Amino acid sequence: MFPLKKILLPIDFSERCLGGARYAIPLVEHFHSELTLLHVISPMDYLSPEVQTFNEDRRKKASKELDDFLCAALNHLNTRRILREGDPAEVIADQAVQDRSDLIMMPTHGYSPFRRLLLGSTTSKVLHDTACAVWTGAHVAQGPPAEWIKLNHIVCAVDLGPHSASVLRWAAGLASEFQSRLTLLHVVPRLDSPGEGHYADEWRRRLLADASEEIAKVQQSAGIHVEAVVESGDVSKAVCTAAGRLNSDLVVIGRGAADNTRLRTNAYGIIRESPCPVVSV
């Protein structure tokens, strides 16, 4: 059984979080998961009666909003509602550890010409500091399309580094649960050659052949054999373009702050510009 027993959904009561919750519902229903709604407030720390009253009023308001958040829509699910105080990213990471969460679902900023450049400091910190899988989506305000709920097609983008087999296994586990088509994607960052004509063509063929060999090794290591696609160019742009062309409902990628492999250093770019939600494993 694919392990998504506990899903953590941080919320700030924005339209994005309403959409994010609607993405979470089909996953929670499918896996019979425990869904934790977490709202974090950052109280003012000035020691005065006025500030203490202000903080208490905020807590009461936040507590009521948390209790009312999609109450009817989530009534049939195993849902916990938790209100905590502190730095949002730190609290989210701590809650994930306490709960042993299998997935954190975090909507990101919208995809406008300016806002697509922003990932959000809280999301960035959570991606950096947590060990569990993190779901992100830049287009979630309206909730998921019917195609996403079915998860017809999952694209797993790998960098062919040591973590690639585990990323593929995670994607394959999810694909198996939803009987989704799974495509393995690798991007060769550049195909510039040291020469022209015949030498340039030979150089490109060699790079692509090397990539194909490494892909075969990853699949063998993971014990999973699926259709593989090799692209070239800027990693984040190529992944997002391929995801759109393949009509992907979800992109699964690896991440790791201590690892300098090319896909992971491009993870934020993929998350910002992907036409569909992204799970970082």
Secondary structure, 3 states (H helix, E strand, C coil): CCCCCEEEEECCCCHHHHHHHHHHHHHHHHHCCEEEEEEEECCCCCCCHHHHHHHHHHHHHHHHHHHHCCCCCCCCCEEEEEEEECCHHHHHHHHHHHHCCCEEEEECCCCCCCHHHCCCHHHHHHHHHCCCEEEEECCCCCCCCHHHHHCCEEEEECCCCCCHHHHHHHHHHHHHHHCCEEEEEEEECCCCCCCCCHHHHHHHHHHHHHHHHHHHHHHHHHCCCCEEEEEECCHHHHHHHHHHHCCCCEEEECCCCCCCCHHHHCHHHHHHHCCCCEEEC
